[in-house]
Amino acid sequence: MRLGWLSRLLSNPACALCPALASTGLLPRWRSLPIIKLSRALRLALPLALVAAAAPMVAQMPEVPGKADKARVTAGTYTADAGHSLVAWKVNHFGFNDYFGLFGDVSGSLTIDLANPASSKVSVKIPVSKVVTANAGLTAHLLKPGAEGKSADFFGAAPADATFVSTSVTPGADGMSAKVTGDLTLNGVTKPVTVDATFAGAGTNPFSKAATLGFHGKATIKRSDFNIKYGLPFVSDDVTLDITAAFEKK
């Protein structure tokens, strides 16, 4: 069997495999080894060499800037990162399956009080007119004006922004969650809503260089409470809200 390739490999100063091969004791005597023993030695050494060669690359990988470490959180006022804050909504369709839509470009502020977490507060604005679904016809229907003398089926044309303003914050015992109760104004109606919020991560945004916090939240509302009754009960009254929000310290 020709082993010229092995000779060239082992004589190359840049050979990343050589340190691992050397650890097997193979290098000094590889030419005198029977083919079967040499093959066995290579099967042992090559996986080790590949791991050794990959180690420097792994060491060079940058760390993700955000971590779910509450010790990284600093007190103060933060502004919502509109480009990375979303409210997804889910309704059930005819009892067959769930259907999803999305509100983006969420703006607002968050005040963190580490000395008294219950005094923390949040206020956000959600542009209903920017609602998104996977179906252009449905999106158009959501924003369709009502017929003459009638209310719109859903939000209508040029709907006002929805707002949520917290009225109380109840921190969880784990220090990573909280129940945030506040007033949700949607479609001209204001109702109390409680959001189950979870701290997702904190760190410095590598682009804006701003201290950043992230949260996830869940809540359920009844759309009929906000005078959105079209299609009941075939399209569920319950609407699940799945929130992801990032806030930057200014």
TACORJO-V781073 format. One record per helix or strand. SS is the DSSP state (helix for helix, strand for strand). FROM is the first residue (numbers start at 0). TO is the last residue. If there is no record, write none. Layout:
ss=(SS | SS)
from=(FROM | FROM)
to=(TO | TO)
//
This chain:
ss=(helix | helix | helix | helix | strand | helix | strand | helix | strand | strand | strand | helix | strand | helix | strand | helix | strand | strand | strand | strand | helix | strand | strand)
from=(3 | 17 | 26 | 34 | 66 | 69 | 75 | 81 | 85 | 96 | 106 | 116 | 120 | 127 | 131 | 135 | 161 | 176 | 188 | 210 | 222 | 234 | 237)
to=(9 | 22 | 31 | 59 | 66 | 71 | 79 | 83 | 92 | 102 | 111 | 118 | 125 | 129 | 131 | 141 | 170 | 185 | 203 | 221 | 225 | 234 | 248)
//
